[in-house]
Amino acid sequence: MSLQPHQVELLSPARTAEIGREAILHGADAVYIGGPGFGARHNAANSVADIAGLVAFAHRYRVRIFVTLNTILHEAELEPARQLVHALYDAGVDALIVQDMALLEMDLPPIELHASTQCDIRSPAKARFLSDAGFSQLVLARELSITQIREVQAAVAAGAVLEYFIHGALCVAFSGQCYLSHAETGRSANRGDCSQACRLPYTLTDRQGGVIAFDKHLLSMKDNNQSANLAALLGAGIRSFKIEGRYKDMTYVKNITAHYRQLLDGILEGHADLVPASSGRCEFLFRPDPDKTFNRAGTDYFTSGRKADIGAFDSPKFTGTALGVVHRVGPDWLEIATSEAMHNGDGISFMRKREVVGVQVNTVAQRGRNVDGDSIWHVVPNDALVLQGLKPGMAISRNRDHAWEQALLKPSARRSISLRLLLRDVPGGLVLELTDADGVAVAVPAVLPLELARQPQQGDAQAREQLGRLGNTLFVAEVIVLQLSQPWFLPSSVLNQLRRDGVAKLEQARLEVLARGVRKAGLEPPAPYPETSLDYLGNVYNSLAWQFYRRHGVEVIEPAYEAHAEPGEVSLMITKHCLRYAYQLCPKQARGVTGVMGQVRADPLVLKSGTETYTLRFECRPCEMHVMGTMKPHIARQPRPGSDGQAMPLVFFQKESV
């Protein structure tokens, strides 16, 4: 079950198998989920048995299940990882999302491999190499523009499916190229244990110590939202549209999946050559709204070019959606003027200096209207102390819409596959033929003596009603045809049994015709890697990864950051986000312009958080920022085979040329 060029895939996250099922019911064509280990999210693990249950549910709708196995692996983890892959394959998993090239050197079952965003796929050459090496699907860097994606597609051609993040939290660094967490805490992002140092407050100063920004969340990005760019991304060659969020709750996954399902369906209606990658249409029992679930405001990042307002500098928290303004404030109550309806249990928030303050509402009551026609709501919060500092005219947001969330706590979507039912008579009885929207057809017989009906017209209506009672199955009757030579009496018990047998047979037939994807073979002889040397940014952490790159022509291989034993100053983060640009200090901005922030302040700029100090280095040609700091080794040695075939410490082959 591989994704074909004419198929468009909406790929949703799942922290648990239960959330995965809801993602499917709300329109996902594929779901990605963490297994029991090596999944880059320590707190989002699932057993193989739970994943197997999700696979069985998903395949009924031709939805694919991907498992994340995208950490870099210790030498001691290679065999457990290999065994896990076999178990996942036996569970029916469709593909693995991986970062460590060691997996391509293992004896694995024929399961599809997808290159994780942690592989840092930013160039056509890197994408082409990974396609040639055996990856079926490539998760492109979030930082790529529409033009760059089109260039990657031209290089890869039909060799691999291109996947792109369209919604959710943004890592400020190029994925796989951030070591800030490991430097500060020993928790490696490439090992699935990121401490999210990018969400901390920082102070930015110039070389003379002048403060440019004080105590701001300078490395915290707004959330990705590509709602307006889906058609352009489709035109550039994206076929898998990925939603971030393996730590997110059920409400987020339901809402965001449904939002993009509606948008994509609207676009696909105008493209006769493109179809959804799975079966069924969704009916939603709520109004999808991405602004109502956790977000840090939205940005399309670099998809349509560089912008200055991509950062969530004031707060990494969810401030909510604009609700109204404070009308009056009492000792333990306030009044809010708003055009929106409020409900008991809502959450409201406001800014107190640079801090987002939120509180839950115990009770609300409407108290007339103001001169502008807005409703005045009398609000009693569950904590009166929060009201300190509130004044009339201050803006109020709502960060929890209780009534809307309650709708999502109930069954909130139905996904069904259209069915054509044909009942005809044959010598000795009846035959019911069922054909679904995917063209899968079955027939079930009923042997019985046929008698003429006393009330033919009433009998036809009753027969259609009985055959259309598909209830809790995944099918819905679109057309029911009675092709009978005579107006026969049709017992309800016979029709019900035919329907039940037909549905069971059709579900089994759908699974039998489902072709499982296979692992794509790498080119022989092996395609050369675009570079002949790799430094620590290559994340080579074990002997098999070293072997992979050697086989593909890399001559100089440094160990991963996590394996270095000697301290030294390195780029702890490489990012397309530029603080010089954000604060109008970029030389390109200032060229020919008088008075950009008074002057372009001299490098270096310095970033401070607590006791940690980092120097910022700016690479203007690729337009990138490097956060420079000291390498702090925590785990220093991993074995690898040396040129003599003997194991030796991985750190020993730093800058070795073989």
N, C-alpha and C positions, 0 to 999 in steps of 0.2 A: 504494500500500500504506500507507494512513493507519491510525492507531490508532482503532478504533471504541469507542463508549461502553461496550460490553459486554465489551471485551477488556482484559486486565490484562497489563502489560508489565514484565518484569524486564530492566533495562538494565545491562549490564556494561561495564567499562572494558577497553581494550586498548592497551598500549604499542606492540605490534607486531601485524602481521597474523596471525602464528602464534599469539600469545596470544588474538587475537580468535576464531580457529577453535576453540581449546579452550574459550573462554567459551561458544560456541554448543553444543559437544558436552556441556557441563555444565549447559545449561538456559537460557541467555540468550535472551530474545525479541528483543532488540536489543543492539547493541554500538556504543559511541562510541569514536572513534579520531582521533588527530591526523593532519592532512595534512602536506605538505612545508613549510607556513608558516602563520603567524597563528593557531596553535592553542593559545595560552596555556600550553604546556609545551614549552620549548625543546628538551628532551632526549627528547621523545617524538614525533618526526616520522616520517612514512612517505611513500613515493612514491605517486603516483597509480596506478601499475601494481600495486603491492602491495595498495592498497585495492581496486582493480578485482577482483583475485583473491579477496579476502575477500568482496566483494559476491556474486560468482558462487557461492561456497560457501554463504553465508548464505541466499541466496534459494531454495536447494533446500529449506530448512526454513521458508521464509516469515519468516525473521529479517531485521530491518531494520538497516541500517548508517548511523550518523550520523557526520559529520565535524565536529570542532570548528574553528570559525573565529571564535574569541571573544576576540581581542585588540582593543583600540582601534587604529585605523589612522592612520599618517602620511598626509599628502596624497599623497606619492610612492608610497604602497602601494595606493592605491585601484584603479588599473588592474591591477596584478599580482593583487590579490585578486579582482577581477572575472574575470580570465582563469582563475584557479584554480577558481572556482565553476563555470565552464563545463566545465572538464576533469573535475571531480568529478561533475558531472551526467552527462557522457558515460560515465563509469566506472560509472554505475548507482547512485550513492549516493542514499539515500532522503531525507536531510534534513541541514541544516546547523544547528549550534548556534552562535548569534552573540550578540555584545554590542553591536557598533557599529551604530548606526541608519543609517549611511551605506549599508549593504547594501540597505536598503529603498528607496533612491533610485537604485539602479543598474539597468541593463538586464540582468537575470538570467534564466536559464532557469527554467522552472516547477517549481522544487524547493522542498520544504517548508522553512520557517524555524522554528527553535525558539529561544525567548528563553533565553539562558544564565542561570545563577544570578548571573553578574556583572551582570545587569540590575537586581539588587537588588529583587526582587518581593516586597514585604512587605505591601502593602495591596490590598484589593479594587479600588480605583480604578485603581491601577497595572496590575494584572492585566487588568482589563477594557479598559484603553487598549491594551495590547500585543496582546490578542486582536483588538480592532477594527482595529488597525494592520496586521494580516496575519500574525501568528504562530499556528501550528497547535498548538504545545506550549509550556508555560511551566514553567521550572524554578524552583520556589518557593524562597524563602530558607529555610535550614536552621533558622532561629530560630523559625519559626511553630509555634504550638500547634495541637492538633487543632481547637479552637474557631475559631481564626483561619483555618485551612485551609477549614473548612466555610463561613466567611463569604466567602472568595475564590471557592469553587465556586459559591455562590449568585449572586455578581456576574457570573461568567463564563458560567454555565449551560453550554450545550453548545458554546459558542464556541471553546473550546480545551481540550486535554488538560492535566491538571495532573500535574506530575512532581515527585518529592521524593526527596532523598537519604536512604537508609536505612542506610548503612554506610560506614565509612572515616574518614579523617582529617577533622578539623573546622578550618576557618579560624575564628579567634577573632573576626574582624571580619565585619560584613555584607559579603558578597562584592561586589566592585566599589567598596567604600568604605574601602580600606586603602591608605595611601600611606607606611607606615612603612619598607618596603623601599626605596622610591625616595628617601625623605628621607635614609636612612643610607648607601646604596650607589649610588644612581642607577639601580638595577635595579627596573623598574616591574612590579608584580603585574598591572596591567591590560595590560601588554605581554608577559606570559607569562614573566617572568624574576624571580619573587619570590625574595628571599634568605632567607625564612623567619625574619625577625627575631623573630617571635612565639615561636620555640622557644628563644631565648636566656635565660640567667638574669638576673633583675632583683632589685633591692632596692627595697622600698616603704617610704617614710617619710612622717611627717606634717609639718605646717607648721613645727613646732619642731625637726625633724630626728630625732624619735624613730622608731626602726626598728620597723616592723610586721611585715615579712617580709624576711629576708636571703638574697640569692643563691638565689632560687627561680625556677622557670620559670613566672612569674605570668601569662603570656599564652598558655601552652600548654594546649590542651584535651585531655581524654580523647577517645578515638575514638567516633564515632557508632555506635550499635547499636540499631536499631529492631525487633529480632526479636520483642519482646513487643507491639509496637504495630501490626503489619501489618493486622490486622482493623479496628482503629479508623481507621487511615489510609484504608483502602479505603472504609469507611463515610463518611468525611469528603469523599470525592471524588477521592482520588489514584488514577490509573490507570497511571502509569509509576513504578516503584520503582527508584531509581538507586543503584548501588554506586560509591563513589569509588575512584580508584586508577589513573590513567593512567601513574603511575611505578612501579606495583607489579609484582612478578614473576609468573611463570606459576603458582606454587604458590598464591599469594594469590587470584588470579582463579579458578582451579579450585575451591578450597575455599569461598570466600565465595559464588560463584555457585551451587554445588551446595547450600550451606546454605539460601539463600533460595529456591531452586527447590523444595526439599522443603517448606519452610514455606508458601509460596504455594500449592503444589498441595494441601496439606492443607486450607487455607482455602477454595480454590475448589471442592473437592468438596462443600462445604455450600452453594454458591451456584449454582443451576441457571442463573441469568441471566448468569453471568460465566464467561469462558473465557480460557485463555492466548492471548497475541497471536500465537504462532507454532505450528508443527506439531511433533509428535513427543513421545515420552516418554523420559526419561533413566534409565539404569541406572548406578549408581555402584559402582565397585570399591574404594571406600574409605569411611571414615566422616567426613563433613564436620564440622568443629569450628572455629568462628571464633576460639577461644582459642589455637589452635596456630599461627596465622600472625601476622605483626607487628601489634601493637596496643598502645595506651597505656591499657589497661583501657577499659571501656565506659561510655557514658552515653547516655540517650535525649534529652539536651540539654534543649530547652524544649518538646518535644512534649506532655508531660503536666504542664507547669508548671515554674516556676523552682525550681532546686535549688542547694544550696551546694557540692556536691561534683562539679562538672563539670570541674574543672581537673586537669591532670596536672602539678602543681606540683613534685613531687620530681624527675622526670626525663621527658624526651620520648622516651626509649628504650623498647624492648620488654623488659620484665622477665620475661616468660614466665608460665607457669602454676605454681601451687604444686605442689612435688614432695614435699618432706619436710623433715627436719631433719638437721643434722650429728650423726653418732653419735660418731665419733672423727676426729682429724686427725693425719697423720704428716708426715714431712719432704717427701714428694713424692706423697702420696696422702691420700684422705679416705674415710670411710665415711658413707653416707647411709641413714637409716632412712626407708622409703617403702612405701606400699601399691602403687605403680606398678612396672611392669617397666621396666628400663633397658637401653640398647643401646650398643655401641661407636659412637662418632660423635655421641652426644647433646651438646647444649649445656646447661650449667647456669649459673645466675646468682644473685647475692645482693647485698644492699645493704651498702655500706661507707660509713658516714655517709650523705651524700646522693647518693652515686655508685653507679650500677648497674655491677657488675663481672661480666663473663661470661668463660667459658672453654670450650673444646671438650674433650670426654672422649675420651681415646685408647682405654682399655679399661675394662670393668666386669666384675665377677664377683660372683655372689650368695654371701654368707657367713652363712647362717642367718637367724634372726629374733630380734627383741627381745621383751620381755615383753608388749608390746601387740599382737604378731602381725605387725608390719610387717617386711618383708624388709630385711636389711642388705646394701647393695651396696658392695663395695670399688671405689673409683673412682680411676683414674690420669689426671689432666688433662695436656694438652700443654704447660702452663706452671705449674711448681711455685710460682713467685713469687706467683701469684694467691691461693694458699692462706694467705698471711700475713694474720693478723687473724681467721681463721675459728676458731670455738670450738664445742664441743658444744652443741647446742640451738638454734643459729642456723638460721633458715629458709632453705631452698634452693628455687629455682624451676628449671624447665626451659624454656629459650627455643629449644630445637631438639629435636624428637622425630625422631631419625634414621630409625627404621623407618617412621614415618608419612609422612615426606617422601619416602622412597624409593618408596613406593607411588604418590605423585603425580608422580614423575619418569617413570613408565611410563604407557601408556594407562590412564586412570583412569575413563573414562565411555564409554557407548555411547548414542547418541540414535537412535531409530528411529521410523518412521511405520507404523502398523498398515495391513495390506493384506488385502483380500478377493480371493481368486482363484477364478474360476469357469471350468471347462473343460467345453465342450459340443461335441457333434458336429453337423455340418452336411453337407449334400450335398457330397461331394467332399473332406471333410477335417475339421479341428478348428478351434475358435476359443477363445482364452484371453481372458477379460475380467478386468481388474484395476481395482479401485476402492479408493482410499485413504481414510484417516480424514477427509480434508477434502472428500470427495465427488467428487474428480476421477476420471474413469473413461476407460479406453481399451480397445480390443479389437484383437487381432492374430490373423491366420489362418495355418493351415498346410494346404497342399494335399497330400493323400496318399490312396492307397487304404486303406480301413480293413478290417482282418481281425479275426476273433474271437480272443480270447485263449484259450490253452490252460489257464491257471491264473488265472481272473478275480480271486479274492481277493488273490492275491499281486501281481497287476498293479495293482490299486487302491492298495495300500500303496506300491508302488514309484513310482507316478505322483504320489502326494501328497508323497513324499520328494523327488522331482526338482523339483517345482514350488515346494516350500518352501525350496529351497537359495538363499536370497537373499544369503548371504555378506556381502560388504563393501558392499552397496548400503545406501541409507538406509531400506530397508523391512524389515519383519518380517511374516511370514505369520500373521495372526490366524485366518482361516477359509479353508479350501480345500474347494471343492465340485466334485464330479465329476457333471455332469448329462449322462449318456450313455444313448442309447437301447438300446445293446447293450454287453456286456462286451468292448470292443475291445482288441486288442493295441496298446499305446502305446509306441512306441520311445523310449528315453531321449534319444537325440540330438534327436528332434523336440520333446520336452517341454523340454529344455534351451534349445533355440533359441527356442521360444515364450516361455519365461520371460525370456531375455535381451532379446529384441525388445520384450516387453511392458514391462519395467522401463525401458528406454531411451525408449520412447514415452511412458510415464507421466511420467517426469522432465521431458521436453520439454513435455508438456501442462500440467504444474504451473506451469512458467515462463510459458507462453503465457496462462494465465488470471490470472496475478498482476497485479493492477491497480496501477500506480505512483501514488503520492501526488502531488498537485500543490500548487503554492504557493497559499495562501489569499489571496484578494483583500482588501485593506483597504477599509474603509468609504469611501464618497463621499457628501457631502463628508467630508474627513478628520476623524476623531474628535479632539476637543480634548484636549491633554495635561492631566493633572489640575492642574498649576500653570502660572502664566504667566511664571515666571522659573526659571532654572537657574543654580546656582553651579558651582564646580569639581567638585562631586560628581556632576554629570551626565555627566562624562567625554567631553565634546564636543571632539574632537581634529582634526577635518578639516571641510572645507567642506560635504561632503554630509550629515554628521551635523547641522551647523548648519542646513542647508537643510531637513532632515527636521523638526526641532523648530519652525522658523519656520512650516512648512506646517501644523503641528498646533497653532498658536496661541501658541507661547512667544514672549514679547516681549523678555525680558532673558536673555541667554545669556553666561555666563562660559566661558572656555576650560578645558580639563581641567587637572588639577594638573600633568601632565607638560609643559604648554605655558606655564606662568606664568614670567615673567621677573623679577618683583619678589618679594623674600622677605617673609615675614610669618607670624604665628602662626595656624595653622589646626588643625582636627581631622585628625590623621594616621591615626587609626583610630577608627571608630565600632563599638561592640560591645555586644551584649546581656549579655555577661559583665561582672559588676560585682565589683571587688575589695573595695569596701566591704561588699557583701553576703557575699562569701566569707569575710571576716574579722570578720563580725558587727559591722560599724560602720555599718550602714545606719540612718538615722533611723526608717524604718518598722519595722525590727526592734526598735529601742530604745524605740519609743513605748509608754509604760506599763510598761516593763520596767526594773528596777533592775540596774545593773552589767553591761551588755553590754560586755565587754572593759574594764570600769571606767568607760568613758565613750565617747560618740561623738566621735571626734577631729575637730578642726576642719579644714575644707578650707583650702588645697588639699592633696591627697596628691600625692606626687612619686614617679616611677618612674625608676630609674637602671640603666643597663647600660653598663659601661665608661665612656667619655667622654660618652655620650649621656644627657640628662636630659629627662624629659617631665612635664608637669603633667596630672593627671587631673581632668576636669570631669564632673560627674554630672548627668544630666537625669532627674529622678525621675518626671516625668509619663509619659514613654514607657519609663522604667526602662532607660536606656542609659548607657554610659560612653564618654567621649571622651578619647582620648590626644592631648593637645595638644603641638605642637612647631612648629618653624620650617620654613616652606616653603623648600626648597633647590632652585632651578631648575637643571636640567641641560641640557634641550633647550627653548629658549625660543620659537621662532617657527615657526608653520605658517600657510600662506596660506589665506585664505577669500575668497569674493566679497563685496565690500562693497555698500552700498546703491546705489552707482553702477556695479556690475557689474565693478569692477576688483579684482584680487587685493590684499589687504592683510594685514599680520601678524595672526595669530589673537589675539595678546595685546592688540591695539588695541581689540577689541570687548568687553573686560572691562567688565561692567556697562553696556554700551551698550543703550539701549532704542530699538528701531526702530519 
